[in-house]
């Protein structure tokens, strides 16, 4: 009898806790609903003003151009016009409705980097410049980049830099794990932050650049000006 009574009391305590948890969760969901309801109350007006848009409406290119302009997302009108054309083209390839804005990250909206550079504005040009720098082409190498894109240099697989007796070797493979051909490999000296050369690197007047036969050598002067 004592054991049965204790079990019955424990079950009642569980029921009370479940009831309290249900009340708290219900209150929190009601608060969330109230907040979201206030946000949705402004949707019709904002759709009319162009500060938000529905990707499933007609003329999505024009609508996103209005949104980017009124939201001050971009300063260059060429950036906005380029995004507008890409969205309009991508939506024309969609067969059904767009569920969420994440659809804009899919392949239908991909653009070539060169197209973005030539058709986009200041923002896109900066992004492409960063991408090129990650490939090893700085702003001063723009001529070499264009040459590699159109008529790549015909250089041998081995190059003598004449900077010492050490050698650097490596192999480049494609996505099929096969040796790749026609790949331009660039080597760059990374100077440690605590080196005495750290302050010299940022000073262009102390650089000596020698470009010959597809090999670009950059000499840094040491503390003795050698």
Secondary structure, 3 states (H helix, E strand, C coil): CHHHHHHHHHHHHHHHHHHHHHHHHHHHHHHHHHHHHHHHHCHHHHHHHCCCCCCCCCCHHHHHHHHHHHCCCCCCHHHHHHHHHHHHHHHHHCCCCCCCHHHHHCHHHCCCHHHHHHHCCHHHHHHHHHHHHHCCCCHHHHHHHHHHHHCCCCCCCCCCCCCCCCCCCCCCECCCCCECCCCCCCCCCCCCCCCCCHHHHCCHHHEEEEEECCEEEEEECCCCCC
